[in-house]
Amino acid sequence: MTQIVKIGLESVEALREISCETYYDTFKESIVNPQDMEDFLREAYSIETLSQELNNPESDFFFLYQDNRLVGYLKLNVGQAQTEQGVAENTLEIQRIYVRPSEKRQGFGTVLMDFAMQYAKESGYDSVWLGVWEHNDAAQAFYKGHGFVRVGEHVYWTGNQADTDHILLKRI
């Protein structure tokens, strides 16, 4: 059985674990200096940082479970919690949509995407946007298949390494 659950501070340890695991898996080949990855994971996914994010009323986190196994998660931002301002009017950001490496290619990304789109629609947003690393071809193809189009780009930092994210938007 597949289940999506909104989480709070009680889940911060599990959120830290899955965040580090999925981010590392996604970007391990692209980080030139291993210290940059270490520093990023320690800072971006610290208990303190994640607790602040969980307490932000303009951000929501959701865990995806399959048969009581945590397989992925989603972070949605609105208002000032969005990582980029001015992408579109009345929009919601999907900041994180990650599936554990062992659970990929089983449709869980689509489950999370469908949930995010339904959440945005029910909440009255006109569009959804996200950033995707310019060299993550699989993710770009996934988002294109879900109707997202490129509308810009921004720089994303992992430690001292700068990379470019394509900003993708989908009208609802």
C-alpha positions as CSV (number, residue, x, y, z in Angstrom):
1,M,0.0,0.0,0.0
2,T,1.3,3.4,-1.0
3,Q,0.8,6.3,1.5
4,I,1.8,9.9,1.6
5,V,2.1,11.5,5.0
6,K,2.7,15.1,6.0
7,I,5.5,15.2,8.6
8,G,6.7,17.4,11.4
9,L,9.5,17.7,13.9
10,E,8.9,14.2,15.1
11,S,10.4,12.9,11.8
12,V,13.5,15.1,11.7
13,E,16.0,12.3,12.1
14,A,14.4,10.2,9.4
15,L,14.2,13.3,7.2
16,R,17.9,13.9,7.7
17,E,18.8,10.3,6.8
18,I,16.8,10.1,3.6
19,S,17.9,13.7,2.6
20,C,21.6,12.8,2.9
21,E,21.1,9.4,1.2
22,T,19.2,10.7,-1.8
23,Y,21.2,13.9,-2.3
24,Y,24.5,12.0,-2.2
25,D,23.2,9.4,-4.7
26,T,22.0,12.1,-7.1
27,F,25.2,14.3,-7.0
28,K,28.1,12.0,-6.0
29,E,29.5,11.8,-9.5
30,S,29.4,15.6,-10.1
31,I,31.1,17.0,-7.0
32,V,34.8,17.6,-7.8
33,N,35.9,18.1,-4.2
34,P,34.5,15.5,-1.7
35,Q,34.9,18.0,1.1
36,D,32.2,20.2,-0.7
37,M,29.8,17.3,-0.5
38,E,30.6,16.6,3.1
39,D,30.2,20.3,4.1
40,F,26.9,20.6,2.2
41,L,25.3,17.5,3.7
42,R,26.5,18.5,7.2
43,E,25.1,22.1,6.9
44,A,22.0,21.7,4.6
45,Y,20.7,18.6,6.3
46,S,21.7,19.2,9.9
47,I,19.0,18.6,12.5
48,E,19.0,22.3,13.2
49,T,18.5,23.4,9.6
50,L,15.9,20.7,8.9
51,S,14.0,21.6,12.1
52,Q,13.9,25.3,11.0
53,E,12.5,24.2,7.6
54,L,9.9,21.9,9.2
55,N,8.8,24.8,11.4
56,N,8.4,27.2,8.5
57,P,4.7,27.7,7.9
58,E,5.4,28.3,4.2
59,S,7.0,24.9,3.7
60,D,5.5,21.4,3.9
61,F,7.3,18.0,3.9
62,F,5.7,14.7,2.9
63,F,7.0,11.2,3.3
64,L,6.1,8.5,0.7
65,Y,5.7,5.0,2.2
66,Q,5.3,1.8,0.3
67,D,4.1,-1.1,2.6
68,N,5.4,0.9,5.6
69,R,8.8,1.4,3.9
70,L,10.0,5.0,3.6
71,V,10.8,5.3,-0.2
72,G,10.8,9.0,-0.9
73,Y,10.0,12.5,0.1
74,L,8.7,15.8,-1.1
75,K,9.3,19.4,0.0
76,L,6.9,22.1,-1.1
77,N,7.4,25.9,-0.6
78,V,5.2,28.9,-1.1
79,G,5.7,32.6,-0.5
80,Q,9.0,33.7,1.0
81,A,10.1,30.1,1.6
82,Q,10.6,29.6,-2.2
83,T,14.3,29.4,-3.2
84,E,13.7,31.9,-6.0
85,Q,11.3,34.8,-6.0
86,G,9.5,36.0,-9.1
87,V,9.4,32.8,-11.1
88,A,5.6,33.2,-11.6
89,E,2.6,34.8,-9.9
90,N,0.6,32.6,-7.5
91,T,3.0,29.6,-7.8
92,L,4.3,26.8,-5.6
93,E,7.8,25.4,-5.6
94,I,8.7,21.8,-5.5
95,Q,12.1,22.2,-3.8
96,R,12.8,18.5,-3.2
97,I,11.4,15.4,-4.8
98,Y,13.6,12.5,-4.0
99,V,13.2,8.7,-4.2
100,R,15.7,6.3,-2.5
101,P,18.2,4.8,-4.9
102,S,16.9,1.3,-4.2
103,E,13.3,2.4,-5.0
104,K,13.9,4.3,-8.3
105,R,12.1,3.4,-11.5
106,Q,9.1,2.0,-9.7
107,G,6.8,4.9,-10.3
108,F,7.3,6.6,-6.9
109,G,8.5,9.9,-8.5
110,T,5.3,10.0,-10.4
111,V,3.3,9.4,-7.3
112,L,5.0,12.3,-5.6
113,M,4.6,14.5,-8.6
114,D,0.9,13.8,-8.9
115,F,0.5,14.5,-5.2
116,A,2.3,17.8,-5.6
117,M,0.2,18.9,-8.6
118,Q,-3.0,17.9,-6.8
119,Y,-1.9,19.8,-3.6
120,A,-1.1,22.9,-5.7
121,K,-4.4,22.7,-7.5
122,E,-6.5,22.2,-4.3
123,S,-4.5,25.1,-2.7
124,G,-5.5,27.4,-5.5
125,Y,-2.1,27.9,-7.2
126,D,-1.8,28.7,-10.9
127,S,1.5,27.0,-11.5
128,V,4.3,24.8,-10.0
129,W,8.0,25.3,-10.5
130,L,11.2,23.6,-9.6
131,G,14.9,23.7,-10.3
132,V,16.8,20.8,-11.8
133,W,20.5,20.4,-12.3
134,E,21.5,21.1,-15.9
135,H,23.3,17.7,-16.2
136,N,20.6,15.6,-14.6
137,D,19.2,14.3,-17.9
138,A,16.9,11.6,-16.3
139,A,15.2,14.2,-14.1
140,Q,14.9,16.7,-16.9
141,A,13.2,14.0,-19.1
142,F,10.9,13.1,-16.1
143,Y,9.8,16.7,-15.6
144,K,9.3,17.3,-19.4
145,G,7.1,14.2,-19.5
146,H,5.0,15.8,-16.8
147,G,4.5,19.0,-18.8
148,F,7.2,21.3,-17.3
149,V,9.0,23.8,-19.6
150,R,12.2,25.7,-19.0
151,V,11.7,29.3,-18.1
152,G,15.1,30.3,-16.7
153,E,18.1,29.2,-14.6
154,H,19.9,29.9,-11.4
155,V,23.1,29.0,-9.7
156,Y,23.1,26.2,-7.1
157,W,25.9,25.7,-4.6
158,T,27.2,22.5,-3.1
159,G,29.9,23.7,-0.7
160,N,32.2,25.9,-2.9
161,Q,31.1,24.3,-6.2
162,A,28.6,26.3,-8.3
163,D,26.3,24.5,-10.7
164,T,23.4,25.6,-12.8
165,D,19.9,24.6,-12.2
166,H,17.3,25.0,-15.0
167,I,14.1,26.5,-13.7
168,L,11.1,24.6,-15.0
169,L,7.4,25.7,-14.8
170,K,4.1,24.0,-15.3
171,R,0.8,25.9,-15.5
172,I,-2.1,24.2,-13.8
